[in-house]
Amino acid sequence: MNLIKKVLCVAALLPALALRGADAGKVLDLLDLSRSGLEKVAELHKQGQDSLASSALLDYFKGRTGVKSVGVNPEKPKLTKEERRWADEGLEHKFFVHKGYQPSYFYGDDINWQYWPVKDNELRWQLHRTKWWVPMGKAYRVTGDEKYAREWVLQYRDWIKKNPLTEFKGIKDKDMEEVDNVYFAWRPLEVCDRLEHQIEQFELFLPSAEFTPEFLIDFLDNYHRHATFANSHYSAQGNHLLFEAQRVIFAGSFFPEFKDAASWRKAGVDILNREIKKQVFPDGVQFELDPGYHMACVNIFGKALQMMDANGYRGEFPQSYLDTMKNMVEFTYNIAFPDFTLPVFSDNKLHTKHGVQGNYRIWRKFFPKDQALRYFATDGKKGKLPEYTSRAFTNGGFYVMRNGWDSTATVMVLKAGPAGEWHNQYDNGTFEMWTNGRNFFPDSGSFIYGGDEEVLKQRNWFRQTAVHNTLTLYDKNLQTRESKLLKWEATPQGDVAVVETPGYDGLTHRRAVFFVDKKFYVIADEAYGDAEGDVALHYQLLPCDPLENTVKKSVSTAFADGNNITLRVFGADKMEAEEGWMSPAYRVKKARPAYAFRSAKKAGKPSRFITVIYPTDAANPANHDIKAAYKGKYSPTSATLEVIVDGKKYPLSYTL
């Protein structure tokens, strides 16, 4: 939120648009009429016949070749049933704004662009992304029905009239309901979203009789205002800045007729070339530590390349840009589970196979020689799997311990890295674990982003350290989110990762994860320092009806298909159930079992736990005989422990 405040505390913005429409002469002056194909437009404008010049300009755009876009195919658009519904509802002013708010709200016969039915900031911001306009364009092309084009033109002009770009006075010490509408309508992220998608609308509606020369002038005037504003009001950092730069590149590439187009392209390219070095760690992890935004950033970098390449500007990105993108792609398919889902760490949502694999197919265009990417993009029909299984991304703090890549594999993704940025949570040391087709420890997710006090309360619940698979002191959030790697070793016989987080004043959490025989996981947690009080390990299972044993301090799943796990904790004083929720999508949450294993830590003495997570196909997973204990006293440089499962001993140790 602080970034938003910074980038939007601007003053003396551009003047509002006159309500009677744009001045054709002034708009024509924004264009480089010396370009090939614009000779007739230039001559008519020179003669002062701007109405005829506007008609000639429309003819030019209808016949224009040599400029390409990255988006829908206007000649053969694909209109899904869902998009058709959004288009038809849009005709009735029931606007699709956010998938978290369905069915769509009615915004009035006389559209109220400031309507705020739920005090979620995203609902009001994303209204101004006008997501239903592209579906209306697709519906127009598929059906040929002019009602879609007619309504689009009316709504487009209505938006311009009711959302002028005026002076913005900031939001300090203001309730959100008192903030000027410009804060929502002209936030740089929304401005740039419109920059990209109005290109698609332009292409889809251009053949319509409703797309008149007068409307073209209004469109170009509004579009130029957007690009000019965006290019002078970039966000300070983060994915917003990347989105904005990419979309300014789109503006300069698709409308090279504007005199400012070259400067827009240059600004966007300069930002992306700079930010790809700042926002992406050497191992390819984007610094927000959110798998969903990570994929989005790969696509931002890729779409900018595609747009520039399609229009002859590819040389403005160096090879290092592509090399970093490749690292980002490799990170993505390494943390993915065999069903193509990604961990729901930070503010990520649960992505479908269709969505993730669709990204792989797009990314193959940039990296055709990446055989692993080819394998995942084609469901194994082509390409080949990586020669390794486990892998560490030490800069971003993600550690993948797997024994294979197919649906029978067992995979854990451990997260313990730097502080990250806004979307990152207080979750250092947490993990997700997937085996034989099932994710047994999905992350909590985020549920919602931000808004009034009630909305923020809901968001903050999901961000708590205590609702992740990690350790807390008095169930409080971590005071610092900086973890460091102490040891990583991956061998055919097993893996070990040792990470450490100085999470609280006087307490450091060291976590060692062993992937024993590439079959099951043992977690050795040591909380040391001068702090004293309630130390707890928290574990969150997937929604299920578990088998609990508070005496043994264990819990097991009991799925009828036999694909189960049993978890047992040693070193805790007691085991207790907690409130548990997981959020796979925006404003969607599901109840699930959650537990705390508590120990009363004494000052200067460590609390030490051992957790065994044992995947099993046994009819009763709780019947496994599991024992574990540390061997010897606590050491700041090593640990030795022994785990026994059904009579078989597993000696485990690490030395730093």
Salt bridges, closest charged atoms under 4 A:
ASP29 OD1 - HIS45 NE2 2.72
ASP50 OD1 - HIS45 ND1 2.68
GLU75 OE2 - ARG141 NH1 3.75
GLU82 OE1 - LYS99 NZ 3.69
GLU83 OE2 - LYS138 NZ 2.91
ASP88 OD2 - ARG84 NE 3.19
GLU89 OE2 - ARG85 NH1 3.55
GLU92 OE1 - LYS94 NZ 3.56
ASP110 OD1 - LYS162 NZ 2.49
ASP145 OD2 - LYS147 NZ 3.97
GLU151 OE2 - HIS93 NE2 2.84
ASP158 OD1 - LYS162 NZ 3.18
GLU190 OE2 - ARG129 NH2 2.74
GLU190 OE1 - ARG187 NE 2.58
ASP193 OD1 - HIS197 ND1 3.19
ASP193 OD2 - ARG247 NH2 3.50
GLU196 OE1 - ARG247 NE 2.94
GLU196 OE2 - LYS303 NZ 2.51
GLU200 OE2 - HIS197 NE2 3.72
GLU210 OE2 - ARG150 NE 3.35
ASP218 OD2 - ARG157 NE 2.84
ASP221 OD2 - ARG225 NH2 2.90
GLU257 OE2 - ARG64 NH1 2.91
ASP260 OD2 - HIS224 NE2 3.04
ASP270 OD2 - LYS266 NZ 2.67
GLU275 OE2 - ARG274 NE 2.94
GLU275 OE2 - LYS278 NZ 3.60
GLU288 OE1 - HIS423 NE2 3.83
ASP309 OD2 - ARG314 NH1 3.33
GLU330 OE2 - LYS326 NZ 2.68
GLU330 OE1 - ARG391 NH2 3.52
ASP347 OD2 - HIS423 ND1 2.67
ASP347 OD2 - ARG459 NH2 2.90
ASP347 OD1 - ARG463 NH1 3.94
ASP370 OD2 - LYS326 NZ 3.73
ASP379 OD1 - LYS353 NZ 3.11
ASP427 OD1 - LYS415 NZ 2.69
ASP443 OD2 - HIS468 NE2 3.69
ASP475 OD1 - HIS538 NE2 3.30
ASP475 OD2 - ARG598 NH2 2.91
ASP495 OD2 - LYS518 NZ 3.03
GLU500 OE2 - ARG510 NE 2.91
ASP517 OD2 - LYS648 NZ 3.97
ASP525 OD1 - HIS509 NE2 2.64
ASP525 OD1 - ARG511 NE 2.64
GLU526 OE2 - ARG608 NE 3.23
ASP534 OD2 - ARG598 NH1 2.55
ASP561 OD2 - ARG438 NH2 2.90
GLU576 OE2 - ARG598 NE 2.52
GLU578 OE1 - HIS538 ND1 2.87
GLU578 OE2 - ARG598 NH2 3.43
ASP625 OD2 - LYS627 NZ 2.96
GLU642 OE1 - LYS631 NZ 3.87
ASP646 OD2 - HIS624 ND1 2.73
